[in-house]
């Protein structure tokens, strides 16, 4: 079995989105947009609490450096409500996120089932060329991944951009400029901590993209191998309902072992890819705070930065680095989602071709042809009314 081609990922995504975005339209809009607004509001509140905790970190360690017991107790009492609010927001975020995922999956699965079952299209799929095998696996499993992952990634990406905007200002203010001697000249680097975290994050993000560039295609192939193994095993089970003819039982079991071999081979390839990306992500995680301390050390040793400011700068550096390195932390999830959306989109393309042949219309253009046709959109509207 050849690995799936992901070179047409852009058009495939837009085909998927033309179908899946209907969750935010028409009769479903009131629920879906309310959940979206709740997710954004909770994310903003979490960033506000994180911002306040960053300054609490500075005040606490400054009081510790001064041995100011009264201020230490004040900061300790202030930490309690901040921590409680952070916990409550995290719990609320889980509810809003999983509710959105569940309702979006319900909507998309109903849509796909309606398209698949209408006019017995599932029977006609075998006459359509393309990579659309095991439609039931795509509807049950790939549709789940295609709706679960983007909710997590979208809210994570929104939080990353907002956090980057907020903590860039914090880090720029705390760090200020750094003056270094270059021979007989003095070189001043404004906002050197922001520059440092940018270079640090860029290097690890680039390394992840290069090392893990084949991961989405391998995951897509592994999902297809899993689906084929499930289909082969189902045929063996169904054969037990009647007495097989001579040689038929062996012929039915052979594809199961072949499919298992493909699953294990794809799993081995995924393992090697994840080992490489984990090497980068763990180095990123361990080196970030150390790199921040090294950058802050000259100012602290020179007496121009307090202990509280050093800990605040280090915490802000790591927070900003995590925001910049969103792709590093979510690369495997992004690869899973990309593979799942491609597989759902390929099924939609095949169903579009069946629809075109039934109505005597041109079939939905292949992935390289661009955006969806009006006939495909009319088809989805009719399917939605039946879902």
Long-range contacts (C-beta under 8 A, 24 or more apart in sequence): 1-221, 1-224, 1-225, 1-228, 1-262, 2-221, 3-217, 3-218, 3-220, 3-221, 4-131, 4-217, 4-220, 4-221, 4-224, 4-339, 4-342, 4-343, 5-131, 5-217, 6-216, 6-217, 6-220, 6-338, 6-339, 6-342, 8-366, 8-367, 8-368, 9-216, 9-338, 9-342, 11-367, 11-368, 11-369, 11-370, 11-371, 12-341, 12-342, 12-345, 12-346, 12-349, 12-367, 13-338, 13-341, 13-342, 13-345, 14-371, 14-372, 15-345, 15-348, 15-349, 15-364, 15-367, 15-372, 16-146, 16-341, 16-342, 16-344, 16-345, 16-348, 18-371, 18-372, 18-376, 18-377, 18-380, 19-108, 19-111, 19-112, 19-344, 19-348, 19-380, 20-104, 20-108, 20-146, 20-147, 22-107, 22-111, 22-380, 22-384, 23-103, 23-104, 23-107, 23-108, 26-384, 28-103, 28-107, 31-103, 32-100, 32-103, 32-104, 35-96, 35-99, 35-100, 35-103, 36-100, 38-92, 38-96, 39-93, 39-96, 39-97, 39-100, 39-151, 39-155, 40-155, 40-158, 42-89, 42-92, 42-93, 42-96, 43-93, 43-155, 43-158, 43-159, 43-162, 44-162, 45-85, 45-89, 46-86, 46-89, 46-90, 46-93, 46-159, 47-159, 47-162, 47-163, 47-166, 49-82, 49-85, 49-86, 49-89, 50-86, 50-163, 50-319, 51-166, 51-167, 51-170, 52-82, 53-82, 53-86, 54-167, 54-170, 54-312, 54-315, 54-316, 54-319, 55-312, 56-82, 57-308, 57-311, 57-312, 57-315, 58-308, 58-309, 58-311, 58-312, 59-308, 60-308, 61-306, 61-307, 61-308, 61-310, 61-311, 61-312, 62-306, 62-307, 62-308, 62-309, 63-308, 64-307, 64-308, 65-306, 65-307, 65-308, 93-155, 97-151, 97-152, 97-155, 100-151, 101-147, 101-148, 101-151, 101-152, 104-147, 104-151, 105-143, 105-144, 105-147, 105-148, 107-387, 108-143, 108-146, 108-147, 109-139, 109-140, 109-143, 110-387, 111-380, 111-383, 111-384, 111-387, 112-138, 112-139, 112-143, 112-344, 112-347, 112-348, 113-139, 113-387, 114-383, 114-384, 114-386, 114-387, 115-348, 115-351, 115-379, 115-380, 115-383, 116-347, 116-351, 118-382, 118-383, 118-386, 119-358, 121-351, 121-354, 121-355, 121-358, 124-354, 124-357, 124-358, 125-350, 125-351, 125-354, 128-350, 128-353, 128-354, 130-346, 130-349, 130-350, 130-353, 130-366, 131-224, 131-346, 132-346, 132-347, 132-349, 132-350, 133-224, 133-227, 133-228, 133-231, 134-224, 134-227, 134-228, 134-230, 134-231, 135-347, 137-223, 137-226, 137-227, 137-230, 137-231, 138-227, 138-343, 138-344, 138-346, 138-347, 139-347, 141-223, 141-227, 141-340, 142-223, 142-339, 142-340, 142-341, 142-343, 142-344, 143-340, 143-344, 144-340, 145-336, 145-337, 145-339, 145-340, 146-337, 146-340, 146-341, 146-344, 149-333, 149-334, 149-336, 149-337, 149-340, 150-337, 152-333, 153-330, 153-333, 153-334, 153-337, 156-326, 156-330, 157-326, 159-323, 160-322, 160-323, 160-324, 160-326, 161-323, 163-319, 163-320, 163-322, 163-323, 164-320, 164-323, 164-324, 167-316, 167-319, 167-320, 167-323, 168-194, 168-320, 170-312, 170-316, 171-197, 171-313, 171-316, 171-317, 171-320, 174-305, 174-309, 174-312, 174-313, 174-316, 175-295, 175-296, 175-299, 175-313, 176-299, 178-298, 178-299, 192-295, 193-292, 193-295, 193-296, 193-313, 193-317, 194-320, 196-291, 196-292, 196-295, 196-317, 197-292, 197-317, 197-320, 197-321, 197-324, 198-324, 200-287, 200-288, 200-291, 200-321, 201-321, 201-324, 201-325, 202-324, 204-280, 204-281, 204-283, 204-284, 204-325, 204-328, 205-324, 205-325, 205-327, 205-328, 207-280, 208-277, 208-280, 208-281, 208-327, 208-328, 208-331, 209-327, 211-273, 211-276, 211-277, 211-280, 212-273, 212-276, 212-277, 212-331, 212-332, 212-335, 214-273, 215-270, 215-273, 215-274, 215-277, 215-331, 215-332, 215-335, 216-334, 216-335, 216-338, 216-339, 217-339, 218-266, 218-269, 218-270, 218-273, 219-270, 219-335, 219-336, 219-338, 219-339, 220-338, 220-339, 220-342, 220-343, 221-266, 222-263, 222-266, 222-267, 222-269, 222-270, 223-339, 223-340, 223-343, 224-343, 225-259, 225-262, 225-263, 225-265, 225-266, 226-263, 228-255, 228-259, 228-262, 229-256, 229-259, 229-260, 229-262, 229-263, 232-256, 232-258, 232-259, 274-332, 277-331, 277-332, 280-328, 281-328, 281-329, 281-331, 284-321, 284-325, 284-328, 288-317, 288-318, 288-321, 288-322, 289-314, 289-317, 289-318, 291-317, 292-317, 292-318, 292-321, 351-379, 352-376, 352-379, 355-379
